[in-house]
Amino acid sequence: MIKLLVVWLINAVALIAVAYLMPGIAVSSFGAALVAALVLGLVNAVVRPVLVLLTLPVTILTLGLFIFVLNGLLFWMVGSWLQGFEVAGFWPAVFGAIVFSIISWALSALVLR
């Protein structure tokens, strides 16, 4: 249970870092980052596997590059749902999702040894 909370906090910090590094992505407060990290986690756990399965032919045809598009669309979707977490468009969402994944992975590797 503690590990889940630590991962949630790491993802919230990663969202704040992405908002600082990427133009077109904004997080209004740490509370908004916590909510956005929670919703992103739920969307990635529930919706993403279904979409990956449904878009498998396109993903195979593009040699896996469509996964980046899918991640960006989900990141953009969560940004459109929540107050306090804003994503300006498709390309900021794609690059923001990539940077978010890298920062989240790096922080998890440092904290959760």
Accessible surface in RSA format (square Angstrom, percent):
REM  Atomic radii and reference values for relative SASA: ProtOr
REM  Chains: A
REM  Algorithm: Lee & Richards
REM  Probe-radius: 1.40
REM  Slices: 20
REM RES _ NUM      All-atoms   Total-Side   Main-Chain    Non-polar    All polar
REM                ABS   REL    ABS   REL    ABS   REL    ABS   REL    ABS   REL
RES MET A   1   171.83  89.0 125.61  83.1  46.23 110.1 111.13  94.5  60.70  80.4
RES ILE A   2   128.23  73.0 127.09  94.7   1.14   2.8 127.09  91.5   1.14   3.1
RES LYS A   3   136.20  66.4 131.24  80.5   4.96  11.8  76.42  68.8  59.79  63.7
RES LEU A   4   121.72  67.8 117.39  84.0   4.33  10.9 119.68  84.1   2.04   5.5
RES LEU A   5    73.90  41.2  73.77  52.8   0.13   0.3  73.90  51.9   0.00   0.0
RES VAL A   6    41.16  27.1  41.06  37.2   0.10   0.2  41.14  35.8   0.01   0.0
RES VAL A   7    46.06  30.3  46.06  41.7   0.00   0.0  46.06  40.0   0.00   0.0
RES TRP A   8    78.89  31.7  75.73  36.7   3.17   7.4  78.72  42.0   0.17   0.3
RES LEU A   9    83.53  46.5  83.39  59.7   0.14   0.4  83.53  58.7   0.00   0.0
RES ILE A  10    12.53   7.1  10.94   8.2   1.59   3.8  12.46   9.0   0.08   0.2
RES ASN A  11    28.43  19.6  28.43  27.5   0.00   0.0   0.26   0.6  28.18  27.2
RES ALA A  12     0.00   0.0   0.00   0.0   0.00   0.0   0.00   0.0   0.00   0.0
RES VAL A  13    70.31  46.3  69.72  63.1   0.59   1.4  69.84  60.7   0.47   1.3
RES ALA A  14     0.00   0.0   0.00   0.0   0.00   0.0   0.00   0.0   0.00   0.0
RES LEU A  15     0.00   0.0   0.00   0.0   0.00   0.0   0.00   0.0   0.00   0.0
RES ILE A  16    67.01  38.1  66.19  49.3   0.81   2.0  66.22  47.7   0.78   2.1
RES ALA A  17    29.88  27.5  24.07  37.1   5.81  13.2  29.57  41.6   0.31   0.8
RES VAL A  18     0.00   0.0   0.00   0.0   0.00   0.0   0.00   0.0   0.00   0.0
RES ALA A  19    23.38  21.5   9.31  14.4  14.07  32.0   9.59  13.5  13.78  36.5
RES TYR A  20   188.86  88.2 158.49  90.2  30.37  79.0 118.51  89.1  70.35  86.7
RES LEU A  21   106.45  59.3  80.44  57.5  26.01  65.4  82.98  58.3  23.47  63.2
RES MET A  22    33.61  17.4  30.73  20.3   2.88   6.9  16.09  13.7  17.52  23.2
RES PRO A  23   116.86  85.2  98.40  89.7  18.46  67.1 110.33  91.1   6.53  40.6
RES GLY A  24    33.31  41.1   0.00   N/A  33.31  41.1  19.37  53.2  13.93  31.2
RES ILE A  25     7.86   4.5   0.00   0.0   7.86  18.9   0.09   0.1   7.77  21.1
RES ALA A  26    52.32  48.1  48.85  75.4   3.47   7.9  51.83  73.0   0.48   1.3
RES VAL A  27    28.42  18.7   2.16   2.0  26.26  63.3   2.42   2.1  26.00  70.5
RES SER A  28    87.13  73.6  46.07  61.5  41.07  94.6  47.86 101.9  39.27  55.0
RES SER A  29    60.45  51.1  48.69  65.0  11.76  27.1  47.53 101.2  12.92  18.1
RES PHE A  30    91.27  45.7  83.65  51.8   7.62  19.8  83.65  50.7   7.62  21.8
RES GLY A  31    38.72  47.7   0.00   N/A  38.72  47.7  32.80  90.0   5.91  13.2
RES ALA A  32    16.04  14.7   6.24   9.6   9.80  22.3  12.49  17.6   3.54   9.4
RES ALA A  33     0.00   0.0   0.00   0.0   0.00   0.0   0.00   0.0   0.00   0.0
RES LEU A  34    37.74  21.0  37.74  27.0   0.00   0.0  37.74  26.5   0.00   0.0
RES VAL A  35    76.55  50.4  76.35  69.1   0.21   0.5  76.55  66.5   0.00   0.0
RES ALA A  36     0.00   0.0   0.00   0.0   0.00   0.0   0.00   0.0   0.00   0.0
RES ALA A  37     3.77   3.5   0.03   0.0   3.75   8.5   0.17   0.2   3.60   9.5
RES LEU A  38    86.12  48.0  83.70  59.9   2.42   6.1  85.80  60.3   0.32   0.9
RES VAL A  39    28.59  18.8  28.59  25.9   0.00   0.0  28.59  24.8   0.00   0.0
RES LEU A  40     6.96   3.9   6.96   5.0   0.00   0.0   6.96   4.9   0.00   0.0
RES GLY A  41    34.64  42.7   0.00   N/A  34.64  42.7  29.82  81.8   4.82  10.8
RES LEU A  42   101.85  56.7 100.21  71.7   1.63   4.1 100.58  70.6   1.27   3.4
RES VAL A  43     8.29   5.5   7.21   6.5   1.07   2.6   8.29   7.2   0.00   0.0
RES ASN A  44    62.70  43.2  52.85  51.1   9.85  23.7  18.14  43.6  44.57  43.1
RES ALA A  45    71.40  65.7  43.61  67.3  27.79  63.2  52.79  74.3  18.61  49.3
RES VAL A  46    98.99  65.1  91.00  82.4   7.99  19.2  94.57  82.2   4.42  12.0
RES VAL A  47    52.75  34.7  50.10  45.4   2.65   6.4  52.75  45.8   0.00   0.0
RES ARG A  48    68.07  28.6  68.07  34.7   0.00   0.0   6.12   8.4  61.96  37.5
RES PRO A  49    70.49  51.4  58.77  53.6  11.71  42.6  64.89  53.6   5.60  34.8
RES VAL A  50    85.54  56.3  83.31  75.4   2.23   5.4  85.51  74.3   0.03   0.1
RES LEU A  51    52.49  29.2  52.49  37.6   0.00   0.0  52.49  36.9   0.00   0.0
RES VAL A  52    37.97  25.0  37.97  34.4   0.00   0.0  37.97  33.0   0.00   0.0
RES LEU A  53   128.60  71.6 118.70  84.9   9.90  24.9 120.15  84.4   8.45  22.7
RES LEU A  54   124.77  69.5 100.40  71.8  24.38  61.3 102.67  72.1  22.10  59.5
RES THR A  55    28.69  20.4  27.37  27.7   1.32   3.2  28.69  38.5   0.00   0.0
RES LEU A  56    76.03  42.3  76.03  54.4   0.00   0.0  76.03  53.4   0.00   0.0
RES PRO A  57    94.40  68.8  83.99  76.6  10.41  37.8  89.95  74.3   4.45  27.7
RES VAL A  58    64.84  42.7  64.33  58.2   0.52   1.2  64.74  56.3   0.10   0.3
RES THR A  59    13.75   9.8  13.69  13.9   0.06   0.1  13.69  18.4   0.06   0.1
RES ILE A  60   114.23  65.0 105.47  78.6   8.76  21.1 110.50  79.6   3.73  10.1
RES LEU A  61   149.23  83.1 125.41  89.7  23.83  59.9 130.16  91.4  19.07  51.3
RES THR A  62    50.25  35.7  40.23  40.8  10.03  23.9  48.07  64.6   2.18   3.3
RES LEU A  63   162.76  90.6 132.03  94.5  30.73  77.2 139.87  98.2  22.89  61.6
RES GLY A  64    28.87  35.6   0.00   N/A  28.87  35.6  21.21  58.2   7.66  17.2
RES LEU A  65   114.45  63.7 111.77  80.0   2.67   6.7 112.07  78.7   2.37   6.4
RES PHE A  66    45.58  22.8  43.67  27.1   1.90   5.0  45.51  27.6   0.07   0.2
RES ILE A  67    40.40  23.0  40.40  30.1   0.00   0.0  40.40  29.1   0.00   0.0
RES PHE A  68    93.74  46.9  92.71  57.4   1.03   2.7  92.98  56.4   0.77   2.2
RES VAL A  69    44.81  29.5  44.81  40.6   0.00   0.0  44.81  38.9   0.00   0.0
RES LEU A  70     7.24   4.0   7.24   5.2   0.00   0.0   7.24   5.1   0.00   0.0
RES ASN A  71    39.45  27.2  35.71  34.5   3.74   9.0  11.24  27.0  28.21  27.3
RES GLY A  72     0.00   0.0   0.00   N/A   0.00   0.0   0.00   0.0   0.00   0.0
RES LEU A  73    72.58  40.4  68.74  49.2   3.84   9.7  68.90  48.4   3.68   9.9
RES LEU A  74     5.92   3.3   5.92   4.2   0.00   0.0   5.92   4.2   0.00   0.0
RES PHE A  75     4.46   2.2   4.01   2.5   0.45   1.2   4.02   2.4   0.44   1.3
RES TRP A  76    92.52  37.1  92.28  44.7   0.25   0.6  80.88  43.1  11.65  18.9
RES MET A  77    54.54  28.2  48.72  32.2   5.82  13.9  23.27  19.8  31.27  41.4
RES VAL A  78     0.00   0.0   0.00   0.0   0.00   0.0   0.00   0.0   0.00   0.0
RES GLY A  79     6.44   7.9   0.00   N/A   6.44   7.9   0.70   1.9   5.74  12.8
RES SER A  80    85.63  72.4  45.87  61.2  39.77  91.6  45.45  96.8  40.18  56.3
RES TRP A  81   147.56  59.2 114.53  55.4  33.03  77.5  96.45  51.4  51.11  82.9
RES LEU A  82    37.21  20.7  27.97  20.0   9.24  23.2  30.38  21.3   6.83  18.4
RES GLN A  83   176.08  98.5 154.78 113.1  21.30  50.7  63.05 134.2 113.03  85.7
RES GLY A  84    17.73  21.9   0.00   N/A  17.73  21.9  11.76  32.3   5.97  13.4
RES PHE A  85     0.40   0.2   0.40   0.3   0.00   0.0   0.40   0.2   0.00   0.0
RES GLU A  86   110.47  63.4 109.37  82.7   1.10   2.6  32.25  62.4  78.22  63.9
RES VAL A  87    16.66  11.0   0.02   0.0  16.64  40.1   0.25   0.2  16.41  44.5
RES ALA A  88    81.31  74.8  37.74  58.2  43.57  99.1  49.62  69.9  31.69  84.0
RES GLY A  89    14.22  17.5   0.00   N/A  14.22  17.5  14.22  39.0   0.00   0.0
RES PHE A  90    53.44  26.7  47.97  29.7   5.47  14.2  47.97  29.1   5.47  15.6
RES TRP A  91   153.99  61.8 153.15  74.1   0.84   2.0 127.62  68.0  26.37  42.8
RES PRO A  92    34.09  24.8  30.88  28.1   3.21  11.7  33.71  27.8   0.38   2.4
RES ALA A  93     0.00   0.0   0.00   0.0   0.00   0.0   0.00   0.0   0.00   0.0
RES VAL A  94     7.29   4.8   7.05   6.4   0.24   0.6   7.05   6.1   0.24   0.6
RES PHE A  95   103.06  51.6 102.69  63.6   0.37   1.0 102.99  62.4   0.07   0.2
RES GLY A  96     0.00   0.0   0.00   N/A   0.00   0.0   0.00   0.0   0.00   0.0
RES ALA A  97     8.33   7.7   6.93  10.7   1.40   3.2   7.65  10.8   0.67   1.8
RES ILE A  98    56.55  32.2  53.02  39.5   3.53   8.5  56.36  40.6   0.18   0.5
RES VAL A  99    35.56  23.4  35.29  31.9   0.27   0.6  35.56  30.9   0.00   0.0
RES PHE A 100    22.66  11.3  22.66  14.0   0.00   0.0  22.66  13.7   0.00   0.0
RES SER A 101    62.88  53.1  54.40  72.6   8.48  19.5  35.33  75.2  27.55  38.6
RES ILE A 102   102.04  58.1  99.93  74.4   2.10   5.1 102.04  73.5   0.00   0.0
RES ILE A 103    30.26  17.2  28.62  21.3   1.65   4.0  30.26  21.8   0.00   0.0
RES SER A 104    16.97  14.3  16.91  22.6   0.06   0.1   4.49   9.6  12.48  17.5
RES TRP A 105   178.18  71.5 171.38  83.0   6.80  16.0 151.55  80.8  26.63  43.2
RES ALA A 106    37.31  34.3  34.92  53.9   2.39   5.4  36.83  51.9   0.48   1.3
RES LEU A 107    47.53  26.5  47.53  34.0   0.00   0.0  47.53  33.4   0.00   0.0
RES SER A 108    28.98  24.5  27.31  36.4   1.67   3.8  20.81  44.3   8.17  11.4
RES ALA A 109    52.34  48.1  32.85  50.7  19.49  44.3  44.01  62.0   8.33  22.1
RES LEU A 110   114.95  64.0  99.52  71.2  15.43  38.8  99.64  70.0  15.30  41.2
RES VAL A 111    87.65  57.7  60.47  54.7  27.17  65.5  65.63  57.0  22.02  59.7
RES LEU A 112    57.48  32.0  31.08  22.2  26.41  66.4  36.14  25.4  21.34  57.4
RES ARG A 113   229.88  96.5 157.80  80.4  72.07 171.6  92.20 126.0 137.68  83.4
END  Absolute sums over single chains surface
CHAIN  1 A     6826.5       5809.4       1017.2       5446.8       1379.7
END  Absolute sums over all chains
TOTAL          6826.5       5809.4       1017.2       5446.8       1379.7
